[in-house]
Amino acid sequence: MPLTHFNPQGEAHMVNVGEKAITHRRAIASGKITMQASTLALIQQGNHKKGDVLGIARTAGIMASKRTADLIPLCHPLALTHVEVKLELTSAEQVPAVLCQVTVETQGQTGVEMEALTAVQVSLLTIYDMCKAVDRGMCMTDIRLIHKSGGKSGIWQTQNP
């Protein structure tokens, strides 16, 4: 299958979605940020001097999903109908981390995978920004699309979520 963001001359272009059917589009993306146990404890206890880390990261992810077309040059601006950012702290037995899962939906002519992935990245970046004073070694990993539905290609789901 050829790459869709290149014309026959090999030049980058925005894909024409004008003839595509308007369908319910949904994408789910996930990722995590690992950190020191003491950093996770600060987040969990709500004692971070910058405030509610998870609340601010959730808001940042929602805002980022709505601004994806401003960040990714060939993305279409979309009217999103739903954005949900879930942030979950790992248990004490696991590697200290915040897990992020974002669901984005629209009724449109193109998918919302990029919006979901952007929201995950910005949510995790916001956690990093708020906690970097106490833990510069945090690591964002496993950012990926885990589900997409709608449009001509139908449903796609990762084999190992």
Phi and psi restraints in degrees (value plus and minus 20) as a CYANA .aco file:
   2 PRO   PHI     -93.2   -53.2
   2 PRO   PSI     136.3   176.3
   3 LEU   PHI     -90.4   -50.4
   3 LEU   PSI     113.7   153.7
   4 THR   PHI    -104.6   -64.6
   4 THR   PSI     -34.9     5.1
   5 HIS   PHI    -112.0   -72.0
   5 HIS   PSI      -2.0    38.0
   6 PHE   PHI    -148.0  -108.0
   6 PHE   PSI     117.3   157.3
   7 ASN   PHI    -103.0   -63.0
   7 ASN   PSI     157.0   197.0
   8 PRO   PHI     -78.2   -38.2
   8 PRO   PSI     -43.1    -3.1
   9 GLN   PHI    -106.8   -66.8
   9 GLN   PSI     -19.7    20.3
  10 GLY   PHI      64.6   104.6
  10 GLY   PSI      -8.8    31.2
  11 GLU   PHI    -110.2   -70.2
  11 GLU   PSI     121.5   161.5
  12 ALA   PHI     -87.6   -47.6
  12 ALA   PSI     120.7   160.7
  13 HIS   PHI    -173.6  -133.6
  13 HIS   PSI     141.4   181.4
  14 MET   PHI    -102.1   -62.1
  14 MET   PSI     109.5   149.5
  15 VAL   PHI     -84.3   -44.3
  15 VAL   PSI     116.9   156.9
  16 ASN   PHI    -101.8   -61.8
  16 ASN   PSI      93.5   133.5
  17 VAL   PHI    -125.8   -85.8
  17 VAL   PSI     -11.2    28.8
  18 GLY   PHI     -78.7   -38.7
  18 GLY   PSI     -50.3   -10.3
  19 GLU   PHI    -114.2   -74.2
  19 GLU   PSI     -23.9    16.1
  20 LYS   PHI     -95.8   -55.8
  20 LYS   PSI     132.0   172.0
  21 ALA   PHI     -92.9   -52.9
  21 ALA   PSI     125.1   165.1
  22 ILE   PHI    -101.2   -61.2
  22 ILE   PSI      98.3   138.3
  23 THR   PHI    -154.6  -114.6
  23 THR   PSI     146.7   186.7
  24 HIS   PHI     -93.5   -53.5
  24 HIS   PSI     100.3   140.3
  25 ARG   PHI    -132.1   -92.1
  25 ARG   PSI     118.3   158.3
  26 ARG   PHI    -163.4  -123.4
  26 ARG   PSI     118.3   158.3
  27 ALA   PHI    -158.9  -118.9
  27 ALA   PSI     123.9   163.9
  28 ILE   PHI    -146.4  -106.4
  28 ILE   PSI     108.8   148.8
  29 ALA   PHI    -147.0  -107.0
  29 ALA   PSI     138.6   178.6
  30 SER   PHI    -165.4  -125.4
  30 SER   PSI     146.8   186.8
  31 GLY   PHI    -196.9  -156.9
  31 GLY   PSI     157.8   197.8
  32 LYS   PHI    -169.7  -129.7
  32 LYS   PSI     140.9   180.9
  33 ILE   PHI    -146.5  -106.5
  33 ILE   PSI     100.7   140.7
  34 THR   PHI    -112.4   -72.4
  34 THR   PSI     135.4   175.4
  35 MET   PHI    -180.5  -140.5
  35 MET   PSI     156.3   196.3
  36 GLN   PHI     -89.2   -49.2
  36 GLN   PSI     130.9   170.9
  37 ALA   PHI     -78.9   -38.9
  37 ALA   PSI     -55.5   -15.5
  38 SER   PHI     -87.1   -47.1
  38 SER   PSI     -53.1   -13.1
  39 THR   PHI     -89.0   -49.0
  39 THR   PSI     -64.2   -24.2
  40 LEU   PHI     -80.8   -40.8
  40 LEU   PSI     -59.2   -19.2
  41 ALA   PHI     -83.6   -43.6
  41 ALA   PSI     -59.8   -19.8
  42 LEU   PHI     -79.9   -39.9
  42 LEU   PSI     -64.4   -24.4
  43 ILE   PHI     -84.4   -44.4
  43 ILE   PSI     -66.3   -26.3
  44 GLN   PHI     -83.8   -43.8
  44 GLN   PSI     -59.9   -19.9
  45 GLN   PHI     -99.8   -59.8
  45 GLN   PSI     -32.8     7.2
  46 GLY   PHI      52.2    92.2
  46 GLY   PSI       2.6    42.6
  47 ASN   PHI    -115.5   -75.5
  47 ASN   PSI     -10.7    29.3
  48 HIS   PHI     -89.2   -49.2
  48 HIS   PSI     114.0   154.0
  49 LYS   PHI     -85.8   -45.8
  49 LYS   PSI     -39.8     0.2
  50 LYS   PHI    -104.7   -64.7
  50 LYS   PSI     -27.9    12.1
  51 GLY   PHI      94.1   134.1
  51 GLY   PSI    -176.3  -136.3
  52 ASP   PHI     -95.5   -55.5
  52 ASP   PSI      73.7   113.7
  53 VAL   PHI     -77.9   -37.9
  53 VAL   PSI     -69.3   -29.3
  54 LEU   PHI     -88.6   -48.6
  54 LEU   PSI     -59.0   -19.0
  55 GLY   PHI     -83.1   -43.1
  55 GLY   PSI     -62.4   -22.4
  56 ILE   PHI     -90.2   -50.2
  56 ILE   PSI     -59.2   -19.2
  57 ALA   PHI     -84.2   -44.2
  57 ALA   PSI     -58.5   -18.5
  58 ARG   PHI     -82.8   -42.8
  58 ARG   PSI     -66.7   -26.7
  59 THR   PHI     -83.0   -43.0
  59 THR   PSI     -61.7   -21.7
  60 ALA   PHI     -81.2   -41.2
  60 ALA   PSI     -60.7   -20.7
  61 GLY   PHI     -83.6   -43.6
  61 GLY   PSI     -62.8   -22.8
  62 ILE   PHI     -82.3   -42.3
  62 ILE   PSI     -66.8   -26.8
  63 MET   PHI     -80.7   -40.7
  63 MET   PSI     -61.7   -21.7
  64 ALA   PHI     -84.1   -44.1
  64 ALA   PSI     -60.0   -20.0
  65 SER   PHI     -78.9   -38.9
  65 SER   PSI     -57.3   -17.3
  66 LYS   PHI     -95.2   -55.2
  66 LYS   PSI     -35.9     4.1
  67 ARG   PHI    -130.0   -90.0
  67 ARG   PSI      -8.8    31.2
  68 THR   PHI     -74.9   -34.9
  68 THR   PSI     -62.9   -22.9
  69 ALA   PHI     -84.2   -44.2
  69 ALA   PSI     -42.1    -2.1
  70 ASP   PHI     -98.3   -58.3
  70 ASP   PSI     -39.4     0.6
  71 LEU   PHI    -122.5   -82.5
  71 LEU   PSI     -57.0   -17.0
  72 ILE   PHI    -125.2   -85.2
  72 ILE   PSI      91.3   131.3
  73 PRO   PHI     -72.6   -32.6
  73 PRO   PSI     -56.1   -16.1
  74 LEU   PHI    -124.2   -84.2
  74 LEU   PSI      -8.8    31.2
  75 CYS   PHI     -99.6   -59.6
  75 CYS   PSI     123.8   163.8
  76 HIS   PHI    -101.5   -61.5
  76 HIS   PSI     121.0   161.0
  77 PRO   PHI     -89.2   -49.2
  77 PRO   PSI     112.0   152.0
  78 LEU   PHI    -143.4  -103.4
  78 LEU   PSI     128.6   168.6
  79 ALA   PHI    -110.2   -70.2
  79 ALA   PSI      79.9   119.9
  80 LEU   PHI     -97.0   -57.0
  80 LEU   PSI     120.2   160.2
  81 THR   PHI    -121.3   -81.3
  81 THR   PSI     -38.1     1.9
  82 HIS   PHI    -180.4  -140.4
  82 HIS   PSI     115.8   155.8
  83 VAL   PHI    -158.1  -118.1
  83 VAL   PSI     106.4   146.4
  84 GLU   PHI    -148.3  -108.3
  84 GLU   PSI     105.0   145.0
  85 VAL   PHI    -132.4   -92.4
  85 VAL   PSI      95.8   135.8
  86 LYS   PHI    -125.7   -85.7
  86 LYS   PSI     108.5   148.5
  87 LEU   PHI    -141.0  -101.0
  87 LEU   PSI     109.3   149.3
  88 GLU   PHI    -153.1  -113.1
  88 GLU   PSI     114.0   154.0
  89 LEU   PHI    -105.7   -65.7
  89 LEU   PSI     121.6   161.6
  90 THR   PHI     -93.0   -53.0
  90 THR   PSI     141.0   181.0
  91 SER   PHI     -99.5   -59.5
  91 SER   PSI     146.7   186.7
  92 ALA   PHI     -80.7   -40.7
  92 ALA   PSI     -46.3    -6.3
  93 GLU   PHI     -98.9   -58.9
  93 GLU   PSI     -34.6     5.4
  94 GLN   PHI    -119.3   -79.3
  94 GLN   PSI     154.4   194.4
  95 VAL   PHI     -82.0   -42.0
  95 VAL   PSI     110.1   150.1
  96 PRO   PHI     -80.0   -40.0
  96 PRO   PSI     103.0   143.0
  97 ALA   PHI    -182.5  -142.5
  97 ALA   PSI     141.5   181.5
  98 VAL   PHI    -132.4   -92.4
  98 VAL   PSI     104.9   144.9
  99 LEU   PHI    -114.7   -74.7
  99 LEU   PSI     119.7   159.7
 100 CYS   PHI    -145.7  -105.7
 100 CYS   PSI     112.0   152.0
 101 GLN   PHI    -153.0  -113.0
 101 GLN   PSI     109.8   149.8
 102 VAL   PHI    -142.8  -102.8
 102 VAL   PSI     113.0   153.0
 103 THR   PHI    -135.1   -95.1
 103 THR   PSI     109.6   149.6
 104 VAL   PHI    -147.7  -107.7
 104 VAL   PSI     119.0   159.0
 105 GLU   PHI    -155.8  -115.8
 105 GLU   PSI     134.2   174.2
 106 THR   PHI    -177.0  -137.0
 106 THR   PSI     145.6   185.6
 107 GLN   PHI    -128.5   -88.5
 107 GLN   PSI      87.9   127.9
 108 GLY   PHI    -183.0  -143.0
 108 GLY   PSI    -190.1  -150.1
 109 GLN   PHI    -124.7   -84.7
 109 GLN   PSI     -18.4    21.6
 110 THR   PHI    -169.0  -129.0
 110 THR   PSI     137.4   177.4
 111 GLY   PHI     -95.2   -55.2
 111 GLY   PSI     152.1   192.1
 112 VAL   PHI    -137.5   -97.5
 112 VAL   PSI       3.6    43.6
 113 GLU   PHI     -80.2   -40.2
 113 GLU   PSI     -64.7   -24.7
 114 MET   PHI     -85.8   -45.8
 114 MET   PSI     -54.8   -14.8
 115 GLU   PHI     -86.0   -46.0
 115 GLU   PSI     -61.3   -21.3
 116 ALA   PHI     -87.4   -47.4
 116 ALA   PSI     -64.6   -24.6
 117 LEU   PHI     -85.2   -45.2
 117 LEU   PSI     -60.0   -20.0
 118 THR   PHI     -83.3   -43.3
 118 THR   PSI     -62.6   -22.6
 119 ALA   PHI     -82.5   -42.5
 119 ALA   PSI     -60.4   -20.4
 120 VAL   PHI     -81.7   -41.7
 120 VAL   PSI     -69.8   -29.8
 121 GLN   PHI     -79.2   -39.2
 121 GLN   PSI     -66.3   -26.3
 122 VAL   PHI     -91.3   -51.3
 122 VAL   PSI     -55.1   -15.1
 123 SER   PHI     -80.1   -40.1
 123 SER   PSI     -66.5   -26.5
 124 LEU   PHI     -88.4   -48.4
 124 LEU   PSI     -59.3   -19.3
 125 LEU   PHI     -81.6   -41.6
 125 LEU   PSI     -56.1   -16.1
 126 THR   PHI     -86.4   -46.4
 126 THR   PSI     -61.2   -21.2
 127 ILE   PHI     -80.8   -40.8
 127 ILE   PSI     -64.8   -24.8
 128 TYR   PHI     -78.6   -38.6
 128 TYR   PSI     -68.1   -28.1
 129 ASP   PHI     -79.5   -39.5
 129 ASP   PSI     -62.5   -22.5
 130 MET   PHI     -93.3   -53.3
 130 MET   PSI     -44.5    -4.5
 131 CYS   PHI    -131.8   -91.8
 131 CYS   PSI     -20.2    19.8
 132 LYS   PHI     -82.6   -42.6
 132 LYS   PSI     -44.8    -4.8
 133 ALA   PHI     -85.1   -45.1
 133 ALA   PSI     -47.1    -7.1
 134 VAL   PHI    -127.1   -87.1
 134 VAL   PSI     -32.0     8.0
 135 ASP   PHI    -178.5  -138.5
 135 ASP   PSI      69.5   109.5
 136 ARG   PHI     -99.5   -59.5
 136 ARG   PSI     -27.4    12.6
 137 GLY   PHI    -111.0   -71.0
 137 GLY   PSI     -11.0    29.0
 138 MET   PHI     -79.7   -39.7
 138 MET   PSI     129.9   169.9
 139 CYS   PHI    -155.3  -115.3
 139 CYS   PSI     103.5   143.5
 140 MET   PHI    -109.2   -69.2
 140 MET   PSI     105.9   145.9
 141 THR   PHI    -161.2  -121.2
 141 THR   PSI     151.4   191.4
 142 ASP   PHI      36.1    76.1
 142 ASP   PSI      12.0    52.0
 143 ILE   PHI     -96.9   -56.9
 143 ILE   PSI     103.9   143.9
 144 ARG   PHI    -184.5  -144.5
 144 ARG   PSI     140.5   180.5
 145 LEU   PHI     -99.9   -59.9
 145 LEU   PSI     113.4   153.4
 146 ILE   PHI    -135.2   -95.2
 146 ILE   PSI     -35.4     4.6
 147 HIS   PHI    -180.3  -140.3
 147 HIS   PSI     122.6   162.6
 148 LYS   PHI    -167.1  -127.1
 148 LYS   PSI     123.3   163.3
 149 SER   PHI    -164.9  -124.9
 149 SER   PSI     139.5   179.5
 150 GLY   PHI      82.8   122.8
 150 GLY   PSI     140.1   180.1
 151 GLY   PHI      59.5    99.5
 151 GLY   PSI    -195.4  -155.4
 152 LYS   PHI     -83.8   -43.8
 152 LYS   PSI     -54.9   -14.9
 153 SER   PHI    -102.2   -62.2
 153 SER   PSI     -26.4    13.6
 154 GLY   PHI      51.8    91.8
 154 GLY   PSI    -157.4  -117.4
 155 ILE   PHI    -117.6   -77.6
 155 ILE   PSI     115.2   155.2
 156 TRP   PHI    -149.3  -109.3
 156 TRP   PSI     116.5   156.5
 157 GLN   PHI    -161.5  -121.5
 157 GLN   PSI     120.5   160.5
 158 THR   PHI     -84.4   -44.4
 158 THR   PSI     130.7   170.7
 159 GLN   PHI     -96.6   -56.6
 159 GLN   PSI     -47.0    -7.0
 160 ASN   PHI    -154.7  -114.7
 160 ASN   PSI      66.0   106.0
